[in-house]
């Protein structure tokens, strides 16, 4: 798998994930933001189906009504310090991709 491969590229009703403050959903026309996400990313299709992608840790960028999830990042000390619960919920040996 290449570093720029896309595993999902279509319009969605919502995208859900988990960050340091808990579970959240990104809906159409959501405010722009960037966040470290953990555990999983779920894409809720317009037809009502849901595709779940298990992850260890990733960066989610929401910009101009588009969601991009960057995988393959290394857990750094500053991430663990910023998100103390992260060490208990992830395993750095996995490289699962979305």
C-alpha positions as CSV (number, residue, x, y, z in Angstrom):
1,X,0.0,0.0,0.0
2,X,1.4,3.4,-1.0
3,X,1.5,6.4,1.4
4,X,-1.1,8.2,-0.7
5,X,-3.6,5.4,-1.3
6,X,-7.2,6.1,-0.7
7,X,-9.4,3.4,0.9
8,X,-12.6,5.4,0.7
9,X,-13.4,8.3,-1.7
10,X,-17.1,9.1,-1.9
11,X,-19.7,11.4,-0.4
12,X,-20.9,10.4,3.0
13,X,-23.7,11.3,5.4
14,X,-21.3,11.5,8.4
15,X,-17.9,10.4,9.7
16,X,-17.4,9.3,13.3
17,X,-14.4,8.8,15.4
18,X,-12.9,9.3,18.9
19,X,-10.4,11.9,20.1
20,X,-9.2,13.1,23.5
21,X,-12.6,14.5,24.5
22,X,-14.6,11.4,23.4
23,X,-16.7,10.3,20.5
24,X,-17.7,12.8,17.8
25,X,-19.4,13.0,14.4
26,X,-18.5,15.1,11.4
27,X,-21.6,16.1,9.5
28,X,-21.9,18.0,6.2
29,X,-20.7,21.6,6.4
30,X,-18.9,20.9,9.7
31,X,-16.5,23.5,11.0
32,X,-12.9,23.1,9.9
33,X,-10.6,21.4,12.4
34,X,-7.8,19.0,12.8
35,X,-7.5,16.4,15.6
36,X,-5.6,13.3,16.6
37,X,-8.1,10.4,16.5
38,X,-7.9,6.9,18.0
39,X,-9.6,3.5,17.9
40,X,-11.7,3.8,14.7
41,X,-13.1,5.9,11.9
42,X,-16.6,5.1,10.8
43,X,-18.1,6.4,7.5
44,X,-21.9,6.6,7.4
45,X,-22.9,6.2,3.7
46,X,-25.9,8.1,2.2
47,X,-27.6,4.7,1.7
48,X,-27.6,4.0,5.5
49,X,-24.7,1.6,5.5
50,X,-21.7,2.1,7.7
51,X,-18.0,1.2,7.0
52,X,-15.7,1.0,10.0
53,X,-12.0,1.2,9.8
54,X,-10.1,0.2,12.9
55,X,-7.1,2.5,13.6
56,X,-4.5,2.9,16.3
57,X,-3.8,6.6,15.9
58,X,-4.3,9.0,13.0
59,X,-4.7,12.7,12.2
60,X,-8.1,13.8,10.9
61,X,-8.4,17.0,9.0
62,X,-11.8,18.5,8.2
63,X,-11.5,21.4,5.7
64,X,-14.0,22.8,3.3
65,X,-16.6,20.0,3.7
66,X,-13.9,17.3,3.1
67,X,-12.6,14.8,5.7
68,X,-9.0,13.4,5.2
69,X,-7.5,10.9,7.7
70,X,-3.7,10.6,7.7
71,X,-2.4,7.2,8.9
72,X,1.1,5.8,9.6
73,X,2.0,8.5,12.2
74,X,4.3,7.6,15.0
75,X,3.1,8.0,18.6
76,X,5.4,10.7,20.0
77,X,5.9,11.7,23.7
78,X,4.1,15.0,23.1
79,X,1.0,13.1,21.9
80,X,1.0,10.8,25.0
81,X,1.4,13.9,27.2
82,X,-1.4,15.8,25.5
83,X,-3.7,12.7,25.6
84,X,-2.8,10.7,28.8
85,X,-5.5,8.1,28.1
86,X,-4.0,7.3,24.7
87,X,-1.3,5.1,26.2
88,X,-4.0,2.8,27.7
89,X,-6.1,2.6,24.5
90,X,-3.6,2.0,21.7
91,X,-0.9,-0.4,20.7
92,X,2.0,1.2,18.7
93,X,2.8,-2.1,16.9
94,X,-0.2,-1.9,14.6
95,X,-0.3,-0.2,11.2
96,X,-3.9,-0.6,10.3
97,X,-5.0,1.7,7.5
98,X,-8.2,3.5,6.6
